[in-house]
Amino acid sequence: MKFTLNWLKAHLETEATLDEVVEALTRVGLEVESVENPGEKLAAFRVAKVLTAERHPQADKLQVLTVDTGEGAPLQVVCGAPNARAGLVGVLGLPGAVVPANGMQLKVAAVRGVESNGMMCSTRELELGDDHDGIIELPADAPIGTSFPDYAGLNDAVIDVSITPNRQDCMGVRGIARDLAAAGLGTLRPLDVDPVPTSGAGPEVRIEAPDGCPAYFGQTVSGVTNGASPDWMQQRLKAIGQRPISALVDITNYVMIDLGRPLHVYDKAKLSGALVVRKAKPGEQVLALNEKTYTLDESVTVIADANGVHDIGGIMGGEDTGVSETTTDVVIECAYFDPDHIAKTGQKLNLTSDARSRFERGVDPAFLEDGIAIAARYVVDLCGGSASEVTRAGTPPRVGITTGYDPALAETLGGLAIPVARQKDILERLGFTVEALDANGDPTDLARFEDLRVTAPSWRRDIDGPADLVEEVIRIEGIDKVPSTPLDRLPGVARPTATPEQKLERKLRRTAAARGFHEAVTWSFLSEAEAAPFGGGAWRLANPISEDMKVMRPSLLPGLFAAAERNRKRGASGVRLFEIGRRYLADKERLTLAVVLAGDRSPRGWQGGKAQGFGAFDAKAEALALLEAAGAPVANLQVMGEAGDVYHPGQSATLRLGPKTVLAAFGVVHPSVLKAFDLDGDVAAVEIYLDALPAKRGGTGFMRPAYVPPALQAVTRDFAFLVPADLTAGDLVRTIKGADKAAIVDARLFDIFTGTGVPEGQKSLAVEVTLQPGEKSFTDAELKAVADKVVAAAAKLGASLRG
């Protein structure tokens, strides 16, 4: 919500400075996001008068001007504007000034051999409009030499306030002024509601959809002239980013921002018959003022006439009945639209507007009468014409609860003891009605009260009970006045509060960082295109911030791919990223650790030649290391395929506990996925499904068992097997480990060979087996018995000892 300081002071009688206003706004809960002074960037521009204008000797389209700046001798300026002429009063940028439109710093320079000491400026160059056909022409009596921001009233600071959804009353400048007045920063000026004289019947209006629009007021003004709005109105609208269009349109925008009351005006000549508030018929279309066509259904409340739909009620008007410079008769609409219907319609049509942002929060339903009177007054005063009677269809809802209030709650709930009289004064300044009641519930004076009865004003639909009244009292009195009181600490040693899941996350973060990874925190929202390679998203937002944040992520990898792509394009040769977060699947949220390895694994060098990229075994090593840190039984894991379409077939796998429990997927990412994320080269990735880790037995800590070294030295034996070419090494190693669980403590693959001496369709796998004796050393017979068991177990997989 933007407004200027002078605009605020039109409602608030105060001598407060800008800094005092900003401080008070934040203090009462209206967070100030920014404060800008548009005049600061134009401080070096001044009002100047062209004394002479002669053709440039070297260019037909340029003129050499002598310009009076109000100080010293006139300056020579080269200008190419077609309207530059002697006697013109315009805006001169002096050497050293920076042109806002392009950032160019002006300096004394030769233009086609003629010295120029500045620049006469157009409105576009000063970012004050779109006109660039000529330089600015000011009135002949504009004071020469005056700072242009001072002359044009551009030194009015623009304040941008963040309005929370519950403060619909502060979606207008007057509501903000009311809060500041209650905070003691000044006095709220009375609102001037001076109805115009009326004659004749108003427009015919009918409501057929009261659930979407309970009340609709209309008034005709005939004989208007729709020219430009006055300078003061244009300046205020421009200051907050609104583009002035015409007096009639500017009036509706001004009243909406000034008073929080959205309005609409129709060109009466473009209407046919009565204005009807109804539900749209399935398939009906409307061309809105944003020049887009919307297809409607029966849930949408519209304003229509005999010719069809003209308005998406409460959100945006239609193009075909909009006012123009030829408009002579208008119908002013002032209506109350149901907030829930407005929100649902806006979400369905993906259509936002200033009117929607106010109606879906809930405008003041009791302000229809005054709202249309103020609008009609502006129309008649600025555009002329005569007004009809007001047509009133429907009844606005009653808003504003009445509740009992115990002033002691300010201390018990808000932590601040405030005198009853002060609380009553605060609430009344905010527009509440406060009555003191005796023990029988009858009105009494404040000296003998037992309870208070408070009625909320019609513009505060967010007030729901005594706790909300405490909030109002405390924020106006000052949250900074609430004393900081520490909670009592229980005696003894503090108990740990971290959950096993939190401890696991902390340990994995430390482990990943120790292995050279950088932690990333990426968005939980993705576009549909980013989610598509991962099966799409099961969780879709009905009202996303943008199309790029429409789906809750089914995987953490898209965010890490995007982060890796950004780092690679900024010169990072190797990228190692990890993230711990949640995937959002159809059944539930699932805690996951994801890792991405992109770019160079090792740089090029005189020993290794060219740089080496990451591969599937790099990803597997990281997966096993992180799983071991998480306490997973790494020795019992099986390497199996089916890592998913995201990964490259043949260069990826899963790590499982049994055939069904998948703990991790790893491998090289498929080229089609890399192309979708604009990543070059090989990229390896790991996904560890932390929710699938088996629960720890005997506690939740990560303490290791006491180290007890074996009394006798271990024995190693090497075996080389000829196995079918399609047999995985992991299956063979796992089978060998199970051949004699008492004696065999480890087995690992150390060589793979295919070639001379190995039959077609087979490969040679060499496995080192570690045997650990217990109470006594192995005898030769015992070692041979274990070896026989290893060979027999391998034979079940089609393996035979290599001769």
Buried (B, 14 or more C-beta within 10 A) or exposed (E): BBBBBBBBBBBBBBEBEBEBBBBBBEBBBBEBEEBBBBBEBBBBBBBBBBBBBEEBEEBEEBBBBBBBBBEEEBBBBBBBBEBBBEEBBBBBBBBEBBBBBEEEEBEEEEBEEBEBBBBBBBBBBBBBBEEEEBBBBBEEEBEBBBBBBBBBBBBBBBBBBEBEEBBBBBBBBBBBBBBBBBBBBBEBBEEEEEBBEBEEEBBBBBBEBBEBBBBBBBBBBBEBEBEBBEEEBBBBBBBBEBEBBBBBBBBBBBBBBBBBBBBBBBBBEBBEEBBBBBBBBEEBEBBBBEEEEBEBBEEBBBBBBEEBBBBBBBBBBBBBBBBEEEBBBBBBBBBBBBBEBBBBBBBBBEBBBBBBBBBBBBBBBBBBBBBBBBBBBBBBEBBBBBBBBBBBBBEBBEBBBEBEBBBEBBBEBBBBEBEBEBBBBBBEBBBBEBBBBEEEEEEBEEEEBEBBBBBBBBBBBBBEEBEBBBBBBBBBBEBEEEEEEEEEEEEEEEEEEEEEEEBBBEBBBEBBEEBEBEEBEBBBBBBEBBBBBBBEBBBEEEEBEEEBBBBBBBBBBBBBBBBBBEBBEEEBBBBBBBBBBBBBBEEEBBBBBBBBBBBBBBEEEEEEEEBBBBBBEBBBEBBBBBBBBBBBEBEEBBBBEEBBEBBBEEBBBBBBBEEEBBBBBBBBBBEEBBEBBEBEEBBBBBBBBBEBBEEEEEEEEBEEEEEEEEEEEEBEBEBBBBBEEEBBBBBBBBBBBEBBEEBBBBBEBEEEBEEEEBEEEBBBBBBBBBBBBEEEEBEEEBBEEBBEBBBEBBEEBBBEEBE
